[in-house]
Amino acid sequence: MKTGGESRGKGLDQDGCFVREGSLVRVPAAFAPVVAGLTARLATRFPPDRLLSSYLYGSIPRGTAVPGVSDLDALLVLRTGAADEPTGPTGPRPDPWRRSWTPPSRRSTAPGSC
């Protein structure tokens, strides 16, 4: 694992920065709508001054995702909100977008279907 210098292992380069394990150009076509949906959802869910960074990791950006098996792994860095907002881990919240998305393996493969 090298990024122009000696690796420290465990996903870090010589400066202690993350070594990128994937790229958006490696996202399999079946998962491109999932990544686009996340990007759109983040833009509507968080104001630009609140969302500092987002990082996609795992099999999807590595290009090794398997429809019906793989999930979407994302890390968000958010600026602290107002004093009345919770600031610690709150656990998973129901998300209407999650319920509306159909994994690629469950979509119809009939011509003209989405």
Beta strands, then each sheet from edge to edge (+ up, - down):
strand 1: 51-57
strand 2: 73-78
sheet 1: 1+ 2-
end
